[in-house]
Amino acid sequence: METQIKEQPQWGMHSASYWITLLLALGIILIGLRFILQPQVGAIGYGIAFSNDHDAVYGRVKGIRDIFSGIVLLPFLIMGMRKATAWVFTAATVVPLADFLIIAITNGTADLEHLLVHGITALVMIINSFLLFAKDRS
């Protein structure tokens, strides 16, 4: 009985879905670092500025979670585990979708800049999820 998951060997650095996943993982790690180092700047970039300096601690909490969200994908990418990457990446699409809804509810639909940031991120992630699950054509 085999104890390891078999992956298709052709998925990896030559695949667009690999690079999209890597770029988004590194991007959210950098966003997390920005929230830790400059929480007010991170909050403004997110679309909801802090109302006072004491709110910065919540930015740092968000930063740690963003960093984790990016780091969790890296081992799967390094090991070339396409299906595991696909499942974790697809589950993570809930984050930009929820962010989009939070901005829409909090700021209204007039905040097009931040809605587009979160909405386009969600769209790219959904498309990439399809790519990650697609069978390679040989």
KAURLIN-V436693 format. One record per pair of residues at least 12 apart in sequence whose C-alpha atoms are under 8 Angstrom apart, sorted by the first residue. I is the first residue (numbers start at 1). GAP is how many residues later the second one is. D is the distance in Angstrom with one decimal. If there is no record, write none. Layout:
I;GAP;D  I;GAP;D
This chain:
7;73;7.5  7;74;6.0  7;75;6.8  7;76;7.5  8;74;7.7  9;71;7.7  10;126;7.7  11;69;6.7  11;71;6.7  11;125;7.8  12;65;7.5  12;68;5.7  12;70;7.9  17;111;5.9  17;114;5.9  17;115;5.8  18;59;7.1  18;114;7.9  20;108;7.1  21;68;7.6  21;107;7.5  22;51;8.0  22;52;7.4  22;55;7.5  24;46;7.5  25;44;7.3  25;45;4.1  25;46;6.9  25;48;6.7  25;49;7.5  26;44;6.1  26;45;8.0  27;43;7.7  28;38;5.7  28;39;6.4  28;41;7.1  28;42;5.6  29;37;6.0  29;38;4.3  29;39;7.5  29;40;7.5  29;41;5.3  29;42;7.2  30;37;7.4  31;32;7.1  31;35;7.0  31;36;7.7  32;28;7.9  32;30;7.0  32;31;3.7  32;32;6.1  32;33;7.2  32;34;4.8  32;35;5.0  33;30;6.0  33;31;7.8  33;34;7.0  34;29;7.2  35;24;5.3  35;25;5.5  35;27;6.9  35;28;4.8  36;23;6.6  36;24;4.4  36;25;7.8  36;27;5.3  36;28;7.3  37;23;7.8  39;17;5.4  39;18;7.7  39;20;4.9  39;21;6.2  40;16;6.4  40;19;7.4  42;17;7.2  43;16;6.8  45;69;7.9  46;68;6.9  47;56;6.6  47;67;5.6  48;55;7.4  48;58;8.0  48;59;7.8  69;23;7.7  73;12;6.3  73;15;7.1  73;16;7.3  82;50;6.5  82;51;7.8  83;49;7.1  83;50;6.7  85;47;7.6  86;43;6.0  86;46;5.2  86;47;6.1  89;36;7.6  89;40;6.8  90;35;7.3  90;36;7.0  90;39;5.5  93;29;6.0  93;32;6.1  93;33;6.8  96;22;5.2  96;23;6.8  96;25;6.4  96;26;5.2  97;21;7.0  97;22;6.8  97;25;5.8  99;19;6.2  100;14;7.9  100;15;5.6  100;18;5.2  100;19;5.9  103;12;6.5
